[in-house]
Amino acid sequence: MNGTVNDVRQPIADLQAALLQARQLLADMQVMVRANDYKIDDTIENLRTATENLDQLTESVKQHPWSLIRIRQPQDRKLPK
């Protein structure tokens, strides 16, 4: 009986050590996330600004597609008489 109890006791001790390490890791991760919270806000704001800029570029290209390859608008073509 003592042998069986001793055989079970060691894996339980290993499991407790693993749980303690997992708790410490989670605590460290929470500290890191809290420390970088302001960076997340900056990233979201930058993404919003980039999205607005892309929307403006899309509208500009829809209105003036020639602007992708030419600096100035091409002149109107003259019709033959």
Biopython code that builds the backbone (N, CA, C, O; Angstrom):
import numpy as np
from Bio.PDB.StructureBuilder import StructureBuilder

atoms = [
    (1, "MET", "N", (0.825, -1.187, 0.000)),
    (1, "MET", "CA", (0.000, 0.000, 0.000)),
    (1, "MET", "C", (0.876, 1.260, 0.000)),
    (1, "MET", "O", (0.602, 2.206, -0.738)),
    (2, "ASN", "N", (1.910, 1.272, 0.813)),
    (2, "ASN", "CA", (2.796, 2.439, 0.870)),
    (2, "ASN", "C", (3.450, 2.710, -0.480)),
    (2, "ASN", "O", (3.618, 3.866, -0.869)),
    (3, "GLY", "N", (3.817, 1.660, -1.188)),
    (3, "GLY", "CA", (4.436, 1.821, -2.509)),
    (3, "GLY", "C", (3.496, 2.495, -3.485)),
    (3, "GLY", "O", (3.917, 3.361, -4.252)),
    (4, "THR", "N", (2.225, 2.110, -3.468)),
    (4, "THR", "CA", (1.229, 2.711, -4.355)),
    (4, "THR", "C", (1.033, 4.185, -4.027)),
    (4, "THR", "O", (0.958, 5.018, -4.931)),
    (5, "VAL", "N", (0.950, 4.509, -2.750)),
    (5, "VAL", "CA", (0.774, 5.911, -2.333)),
    (5, "VAL", "C", (1.983, 6.734, -2.753)),
    (5, "VAL", "O", (1.822, 7.851, -3.245)),
    (6, "ASN", "N", (3.181, 6.210, -2.572)),
    (6, "ASN", "CA", (4.397, 6.928, -2.974)),
    (6, "ASN", "C", (4.462, 7.110, -4.488)),
    (6, "ASN", "O", (4.923, 8.145, -4.968)),
    (7, "ASP", "N", (4.001, 6.107, -5.247)),
    (7, "ASP", "CA", (4.000, 6.210, -6.709)),
    (7, "ASP", "C", (3.033, 7.300, -7.185)),
    (7, "ASP", "O", (3.294, 7.962, -8.189)),
    (8, "VAL", "N", (1.943, 7.485, -6.485)),
    (8, "VAL", "CA", (0.956, 8.501, -6.857)),
    (8, "VAL", "C", (1.382, 9.889, -6.371)),
    (8, "VAL", "O", (1.058, 10.892, -7.006)),
    (9, "ARG", "N", (2.092, 9.952, -5.271)),
    (9, "ARG", "CA", (2.465, 11.222, -4.657)),
    (9, "ARG", "C", (3.397, 12.042, -5.553)),
    (9, "ARG", "O", (3.233, 13.259, -5.642)),
    (10, "GLN", "N", (4.363, 11.416, -6.214)),
    (10, "GLN", "CA", (5.334, 12.160, -7.034)),
    (10, "GLN", "C", (4.673, 12.848, -8.236)),
    (10, "GLN", "O", (4.940, 14.028, -8.459)),
    (11, "PRO", "N", (3.832, 12.177, -9.012)),
    (11, "PRO", "CA", (3.161, 12.889, -10.108)),
    (11, "PRO", "C", (2.287, 14.049, -9.625)),
    (11, "PRO", "O", (2.176, 15.070, -10.303)),
    (12, "ILE", "N", (1.677, 13.892, -8.467)),
    (12, "ILE", "CA", (0.861, 14.986, -7.920)),
    (12, "ILE", "C", (1.747, 16.176, -7.565)),
    (12, "ILE", "O", (1.369, 17.320, -7.814)),
    (13, "ALA", "N", (2.904, 15.926, -6.993)),
    (13, "ALA", "CA", (3.836, 17.007, -6.669)),
    (13, "ALA", "C", (4.320, 17.692, -7.941)),
    (13, "ALA", "O", (4.449, 18.916, -7.970)),
    (14, "ASP", "N", (4.591, 16.918, -8.994)),
    (14, "ASP", "CA", (4.999, 17.502, -10.280)),
    (14, "ASP", "C", (3.881, 18.350, -10.868)),
    (14, "ASP", "O", (4.135, 19.421, -11.419)),
    (15, "LEU", "N", (2.656, 17.879, -10.754)),
    (15, "LEU", "CA", (1.503, 18.620, -11.255)),
    (15, "LEU", "C", (1.329, 19.933, -10.495)),
    (15, "LEU", "O", (1.031, 20.962, -11.102)),
    (16, "GLN", "N", (1.513, 19.908, -9.178)),
    (16, "GLN", "CA", (1.410, 21.135, -8.386)),
    (16, "GLN", "C", (2.480, 22.135, -8.800)),
    (16, "GLN", "O", (2.205, 23.332, -8.881)),
    (17, "ALA", "N", (3.691, 21.665, -9.061)),
    (17, "ALA", "CA", (4.765, 22.558, -9.506)),
    (17, "ALA", "C", (4.429, 23.162, -10.873)),
    (17, "ALA", "O", (4.673, 24.346, -11.106)),
    (18, "ALA", "N", (3.873, 22.353, -11.769)),
    (18, "ALA", "CA", (3.485, 22.856, -13.095)),
    (18, "ALA", "C", (2.369, 23.894, -12.981)),
    (18, "ALA", "O", (2.385, 24.900, -13.691)),
    (19, "LEU", "N", (1.413, 23.662, -12.104)),
    (19, "LEU", "CA", (0.333, 24.633, -11.893)),
    (19, "LEU", "C", (0.865, 25.944, -11.324)),
    (19, "LEU", "O", (0.412, 27.021, -11.715)),
    (20, "LEU", "N", (1.804, 25.860, -10.422)),
    (20, "LEU", "CA", (2.411, 27.063, -9.858)),
    (20, "LEU", "C", (3.142, 27.854, -10.936)),
    (20, "LEU", "O", (3.049, 29.081, -10.973)),
    (21, "GLN", "N", (3.861, 27.172, -11.802)),
    (21, "GLN", "CA", (4.551, 27.854, -12.906)),
    (21, "GLN", "C", (3.546, 28.491, -13.866)),
    (21, "GLN", "O", (3.774, 29.595, -14.362)),
    (22, "ALA", "N", (2.444, 27.803, -14.128)),
    (22, "ALA", "CA", (1.416, 28.347, -15.015)),
    (22, "ALA", "C", (0.784, 29.603, -14.417)),
    (22, "ALA", "O", (0.531, 30.571, -15.135)),
    (23, "ARG", "N", (0.530, 29.593, -13.122)),
    (23, "ARG", "CA", (-0.027, 30.778, -12.458)),
    (23, "ARG", "C", (0.939, 31.953, -12.540)),
    (23, "ARG", "O", (0.525, 33.086, -12.788)),
    (24, "GLN", "N", (2.221, 31.685, -12.333)),
    (24, "GLN", "CA", (3.218, 32.755, -12.418)),
    (24, "GLN", "C", (3.306, 33.312, -13.838)),
    (24, "GLN", "O", (3.434, 34.521, -14.030)),
    (25, "LEU", "N", (3.238, 32.425, -14.830)),
    (25, "LEU", "CA", (3.257, 32.864, -16.225)),
    (25, "LEU", "C", (2.057, 33.750, -16.537)),
    (25, "LEU", "O", (2.204, 34.787, -17.185)),
    (26, "LEU", "N", (0.877, 33.351, -16.083)),
    (26, "LEU", "CA", (-0.321, 34.166, -16.294)),
    (26, "LEU", "C", (-0.201, 35.528, -15.615)),
    (26, "LEU", "O", (-0.604, 36.543, -16.184)),
    (27, "ALA", "N", (0.339, 35.554, -14.428)),
    (27, "ALA", "CA", (0.532, 36.826, -13.721)),
    (27, "ALA", "C", (1.499, 37.716, -14.493)),
    (27, "ALA", "O", (1.270, 38.919, -14.618)),
    (28, "ASP", "N", (2.570, 37.138, -15.006)),
    (28, "ASP", "CA", (3.533, 37.915, -15.799)),
    (28, "ASP", "C", (2.897, 38.444, -17.077)),
    (28, "ASP", "O", (3.160, 39.576, -17.483)),
    (29, "MET", "N", (2.063, 37.631, -17.710)),
    (29, "MET", "CA", (1.386, 38.061, -18.934)),
    (29, "MET", "C", (0.418, 39.212, -18.644)),
    (29, "MET", "O", (0.312, 40.143, -19.443)),
    (30, "GLN", "N", (-0.282, 39.159, -17.518)),
    (30, "GLN", "CA", (-1.200, 40.244, -17.162)),
    (30, "GLN", "C", (-0.435, 41.547, -16.959)),
    (30, "GLN", "O", (-0.890, 42.610, -17.381)),
    (31, "VAL", "N", (0.725, 41.465, -16.313)),
    (31, "VAL", "CA", (1.543, 42.662, -16.116)),
    (31, "VAL", "C", (1.976, 43.225, -17.465)),
    (31, "VAL", "O", (1.938, 44.437, -17.674)),
    (32, "MET", "N", (2.388, 42.348, -18.383)),
    (32, "MET", "CA", (2.843, 42.800, -19.690)),
    (32, "MET", "C", (1.704, 43.448, -20.483)),
    (32, "MET", "O", (1.905, 44.482, -21.121)),
    (33, "VAL", "N", (0.525, 42.854, -20.447)),
    (33, "VAL", "CA", (-0.611, 43.417, -21.174)),
    (33, "VAL", "C", (-0.990, 44.777, -20.596)),
    (33, "VAL", "O", (-1.273, 45.711, -21.347)),
    (34, "ARG", "N", (-0.999, 44.895, -19.289)),
    (34, "ARG", "CA", (-1.323, 46.193, -18.666)),
    (34, "ARG", "C", (-0.279, 47.244, -19.003)),
    (34, "ARG", "O", (-0.617, 48.410, -19.210)),
    (35, "ALA", "N", (0.984, 46.844, -19.059)),
    (35, "ALA", "CA", (2.051, 47.789, -19.373)),
    (35, "ALA", "C", (1.959, 48.270, -20.816)),
    (35, "ALA", "O", (2.369, 49.392, -21.112)),
    (36, "ASN", "N", (1.430, 47.449, -21.718)),
    (36, "ASN", "CA", (1.351, 47.801, -23.137)),
    (36, "ASN", "C", (-0.036, 48.251, -23.555)),
    (36, "ASN", "O", (-0.313, 48.344, -24.751)),
    (37, "ASP", "N", (-0.898, 48.527, -22.623)),
    (37, "ASP", "CA", (-2.267, 48.913, -22.930)),
    (37, "ASP", "C", (-2.320, 50.172, -23.783)),
    (37, "ASP", "O", (-3.121, 50.243, -24.716)),
    (38, "TYR", "N", (-1.497, 51.157, -23.492)),
    (38, "TYR", "CA", (-1.504, 52.397, -24.262)),
    (38, "TYR", "C", (-1.043, 52.145, -25.692)),
    (38, "TYR", "O", (-1.491, 52.833, -26.610)),
    (39, "LYS", "N", (-0.166, 51.181, -25.899)),
    (39, "LYS", "CA", (0.297, 50.864, -27.244)),
    (39, "LYS", "C", (-0.831, 50.275, -28.082)),
    (39, "LYS", "O", (-0.898, 50.510, -29.288)),
    (40, "ILE", "N", (-1.709, 49.517, -27.453)),
    (40, "ILE", "CA", (-2.853, 48.951, -28.166)),
    (40, "ILE", "C", (-3.765, 50.078, -28.651)),
    (40, "ILE", "O", (-4.253, 50.037, -29.780)),
    (41, "ASP", "N", (-3.993, 51.073, -27.811)),
    (41, "ASP", "CA", (-4.816, 52.213, -28.210)),
    (41, "ASP", "C", (-4.178, 52.957, -29.379)),
    (41, "ASP", "O", (-4.872, 53.347, -30.318)),
    (42, "ASP", "N", (-2.858, 53.156, -29.330)),
    (42, "ASP", "CA", (-2.151, 53.817, -30.429)),
    (42, "ASP", "C", (-2.267, 53.008, -31.711)),
    (42, "ASP", "O", (-2.461, 53.575, -32.786)),
    (43, "THR", "N", (-2.153, 51.708, -31.612)),
    (43, "THR", "CA", (-2.251, 50.846, -32.792)),
    (43, "THR", "C", (-3.630, 50.936, -33.414)),
    (43, "THR", "O", (-3.754, 51.020, -34.636)),
    (44, "ILE", "N", (-4.663, 50.920, -32.597)),
    (44, "ILE", "CA", (-6.035, 51.020, -33.112)),
    (44, "ILE", "C", (-6.246, 52.371, -33.790)),
    (44, "ILE", "O", (-6.871, 52.439, -34.848)),
    (45, "GLU", "N", (-5.734, 53.442, -33.196)),
    (45, "GLU", "CA", (-5.866, 54.774, -33.799)),
    (45, "GLU", "C", (-5.121, 54.836, -35.133)),
    (45, "GLU", "O", (-5.624, 55.414, -36.096)),
    (46, "ASN", "N", (-3.936, 54.249, -35.193)),
    (46, "ASN", "CA", (-3.178, 54.231, -36.442)),
    (46, "ASN", "C", (-3.895, 53.424, -37.521)),
    (46, "ASN", "O", (-3.875, 53.803, -38.692)),
    (47, "LEU", "N", (-4.521, 52.325, -37.140)),
    (47, "LEU", "CA", (-5.290, 51.541, -38.107)),
    (47, "LEU", "C", (-6.488, 52.322, -38.630)),
    (47, "LEU", "O", (-6.817, 52.242, -39.813)),
    (48, "ARG", "N", (-7.137, 53.076, -37.752)),
    (48, "ARG", "CA", (-8.272, 53.898, -38.179)),
    (48, "ARG", "C", (-7.825, 54.957, -39.183)),
    (48, "ARG", "O", (-8.484, 55.177, -40.199)),
    (49, "THR", "N", (-6.705, 55.608, -38.892)),
    (49, "THR", "CA", (-6.173, 56.630, -39.794)),
    (49, "THR", "C", (-5.772, 56.022, -41.135)),
    (49, "THR", "O", (-6.054, 56.597, -42.187)),
    (50, "ALA", "N", (-5.121, 54.872, -41.104)),
    (50, "ALA", "CA", (-4.718, 54.206, -42.351)),
    (50, "ALA", "C", (-5.936, 53.818, -43.177)),
    (50, "ALA", "O", (-5.910, 53.922, -44.404)),
    (51, "THR", "N", (-6.995, 53.376, -42.523)),
    (51, "THR", "CA", (-8.215, 53.011, -43.232)),
    (51, "THR", "C", (-8.835, 54.230, -43.904)),
    (51, "THR", "O", (-9.292, 54.144, -45.044)),
    (52, "GLU", "N", (-8.852, 55.357, -43.210)),
    (52, "GLU", "CA", (-9.382, 56.585, -43.806)),
    (52, "GLU", "C", (-8.541, 57.003, -45.006)),
    (52, "GLU", "O", (-9.084, 57.411, -46.033)),
    (53, "ASN", "N", (-7.226, 56.904, -44.883)),
    (53, "ASN", "CA", (-6.350, 57.263, -46.000)),
    (53, "ASN", "C", (-6.580, 56.358, -47.205)),
    (53, "ASN", "O", (-6.580, 56.827, -48.343)),
    (54, "LEU", "N", (-6.776, 55.066, -46.961)),
    (54, "LEU", "CA", (-7.058, 54.144, -48.060)),
    (54, "LEU", "C", (-8.397, 54.454, -48.716)),
    (54, "LEU", "O", (-8.530, 54.348, -49.935)),
    (55, "ASP", "N", (-9.382, 54.833, -47.923)),
    (55, "ASP", "CA", (-10.678, 55.223, -48.486)),
    (55, "ASP", "C", (-10.530, 56.449, -49.387)),
    (55, "ASP", "O", (-11.122, 56.507, -50.465)),
    (56, "GLN", "N", (-9.741, 57.425, -48.945)),
    (56, "GLN", "CA", (-9.512, 58.624, -49.758)),
    (56, "GLN", "C", (-8.774, 58.277, -51.052)),
    (56, "GLN", "O", (-9.112, 58.793, -52.117)),
    (57, "LEU", "N", (-7.774, 57.408, -50.962)),
    (57, "LEU", "CA", (-7.040, 56.990, -52.154)),
    (57, "LEU", "C", (-7.956, 56.258, -53.122)),
    (57, "LEU", "O", (-7.885, 56.479, -54.331)),
    (58, "THR", "N", (-8.809, 55.396, -52.606)),
    (58, "THR", "CA", (-9.736, 54.658, -53.456)),
    (58, "THR", "C", (-10.662, 55.611, -54.202)),
    (58, "THR", "O", (-10.873, 55.467, -55.406)),
    (59, "GLU", "N", (-11.210, 56.580, -53.485)),
    (59, "GLU", "CA", (-12.093, 57.562, -54.126)),
    (59, "GLU", "C", (-11.343, 58.365, -55.179)),
    (59, "GLU", "O", (-11.879, 58.622, -56.257)),
    (60, "SER", "N", (-10.116, 58.762, -54.882)),
    (60, "SER", "CA", (-9.312, 59.530, -55.831)),
    (60, "SER", "C", (-9.037, 58.727, -57.100)),
    (60, "SER", "O", (-9.121, 59.262, -58.206)),
    (61, "VAL", "N", (-8.712, 57.457, -56.942)),
    (61, "VAL", "CA", (-8.430, 56.611, -58.103)),
    (61, "VAL", "C", (-9.711, 56.360, -58.904)),
    (61, "VAL", "O", (-9.661, 56.266, -60.131)),
    (62, "LYS", "N", (-10.846, 56.251, -58.228)),
    (62, "LYS", "CA", (-12.114, 56.073, -58.951)),
    (62, "LYS", "C", (-12.422, 57.303, -59.804)),
    (62, "LYS", "O", (-12.915, 57.177, -60.925)),
    (63, "GLN", "N", (-12.133, 58.485, -59.277)),
    (63, "GLN", "CA", (-12.445, 59.721, -59.986)),
    (63, "GLN", "C", (-11.403, 60.053, -61.044)),
    (63, "GLN", "O", (-11.741, 60.615, -62.086)),
    (64, "HIS", "N", (-10.141, 59.716, -60.794)),
    (64, "HIS", "CA", (-9.046, 60.054, -61.710)),
    (64, "HIS", "C", (-8.119, 58.847, -61.886)),
    (64, "HIS", "O", (-7.000, 58.856, -61.374)),
    (65, "PRO", "N", (-8.561, 57.821, -62.591)),
    (65, "PRO", "CA", (-7.739, 56.622, -62.705)),
    (65, "PRO", "C", (-6.404, 56.866, -63.401)),
    (65, "PRO", "O", (-5.435, 56.153, -63.143)),
    (66, "TRP", "N", (-6.343, 57.864, -64.279)),
    (66, "TRP", "CA", (-5.097, 58.170, -64.980)),
    (66, "TRP", "C", (-4.018, 58.672, -64.026)),
    (66, "TRP", "O", (-2.839, 58.673, -64.381)),
    (67, "SER", "N", (-4.395, 59.094, -62.833)),
    (67, "SER", "CA", (-3.421, 59.646, -61.889)),
    (67, "SER", "C", (-2.426, 58.603, -61.390)),
    (67, "SER", "O", (-1.396, 58.952, -60.814)),
    (68, "LEU", "N", (-2.729, 57.325, -61.609)),
    (68, "LEU", "CA", (-1.792, 56.282, -61.196)),
    (68, "LEU", "C", (-0.559, 56.224, -62.089)),
    (68, "LEU", "O", (0.508, 55.798, -61.648)),
    (69, "ILE", "N", (-0.702, 56.657, -63.361)),
    (69, "ILE", "CA", (0.444, 56.548, -64.275)),
    (69, "ILE", "C", (0.900, 57.887, -64.846)),
    (69, "ILE", "O", (1.986, 57.970, -65.418)),
    (70, "ARG", "N", (0.087, 58.939, -64.701)),
    (70, "ARG", "CA", (0.456, 60.253, -65.224)),
    (70, "ARG", "C", (0.377, 61.294, -64.120)),
    (70, "ARG", "O", (-0.416, 61.184, -63.185)),
    (71, "ILE", "N", (1.218, 62.302, -64.256)),
    (71, "ILE", "CA", (1.193, 63.378, -63.271)),
    (71, "ILE", "C", (0.021, 64.318, -63.537)),
    (71, "ILE", "O", (-0.670, 64.742, -62.611)),
    (72, "ARG", "N", (-0.196, 64.640, -64.816)),
    (72, "ARG", "CA", (-1.282, 65.556, -65.191)),
    (72, "ARG", "C", (-2.343, 64.808, -65.979)),
    (72, "ARG", "O", (-2.097, 63.752, -66.562)),
    (73, "GLN", "N", (-3.510, 65.386, -65.973)),
    (73, "GLN", "CA", (-4.605, 64.796, -66.729)),
    (73, "GLN", "C", (-4.296, 64.913, -68.222)),
    (73, "GLN", "O", (-3.822, 65.956, -68.672)),
    (74, "PRO", "N", (-4.557, 63.857, -68.993)),
    (74, "PRO", "CA", (-4.317, 63.945, -70.435)),
    (74, "PRO", "C", (-5.269, 64.953, -71.065)),
    (74, "PRO", "O", (-6.385, 65.170, -70.594)),
    (75, "GLN", "N", (-4.795, 65.552, -72.126)),
    (75, "GLN", "CA", (-5.646, 66.527, -72.841)),
    (75, "GLN", "C", (-6.740, 65.780, -73.594)),
    (75, "GLN", "O", (-6.600, 64.608, -73.943)),
    (76, "ASP", "N", (-7.818, 66.492, -73.829)),
    (76, "ASP", "CA", (-8.917, 65.909, -74.587)),
    (76, "ASP", "C", (-8.450, 65.608, -76.001)),
    (76, "ASP", "O", (-7.686, 66.368, -76.597)),
    (77, "ARG", "N", (-8.923, 64.486, -76.524)),
    (77, "ARG", "CA", (-8.551, 64.109, -77.882)),
    (77, "ARG", "C", (-9.302, 64.981, -78.880)),
    (77, "ARG", "O", (-10.469, 65.320, -78.681)),
    (78, "LYS", "N", (-8.605, 65.336, -79.960)),
    (78, "LYS", "CA", (-9.249, 66.116, -81.009)),
    (78, "LYS", "C", (-9.933, 65.151, -81.980)),
    (78, "LYS", "O", (-9.351, 64.158, -82.416)),
    (79, "LEU", "N", (-11.132, 65.463, -82.289)),
    (79, "LEU", "CA", (-11.899, 64.620, -83.218)),
    (79, "LEU", "C", (-11.534, 64.984, -84.647)),
    (79, "LEU", "O", (-11.374, 66.163, -84.962)),
    (80, "PRO", "N", (-11.399, 63.987, -85.518)),
    (80, "PRO", "CA", (-11.114, 64.290, -86.934)),
    (80, "PRO", "C", (-12.311, 64.964, -87.593)),
    (80, "PRO", "O", (-13.461, 64.719, -87.229)),
    (81, "LYS", "N", (-12.017, 65.814, -88.564)),
    (81, "LYS", "CA", (-13.102, 66.540, -89.247)),
    (81, "LYS", "C", (-13.474, 65.870, -90.518)),
    (81, "LYS", "O", (-14.367, 66.339, -91.224)),
]
sb = StructureBuilder()
sb.init_structure("model")
sb.init_model(0)
sb.init_chain("A")
sb.init_seg("    ")
for serial, (resi, resn, name, xyz) in enumerate(atoms, 1):
    if name == "N":
        sb.init_residue(resn, " ", resi, " ")
    sb.init_atom(name, np.array(xyz, "f"), 0.0, 1.0, " ", f" {name:<3s}", serial, name[0])
structure = sb.get_structure()
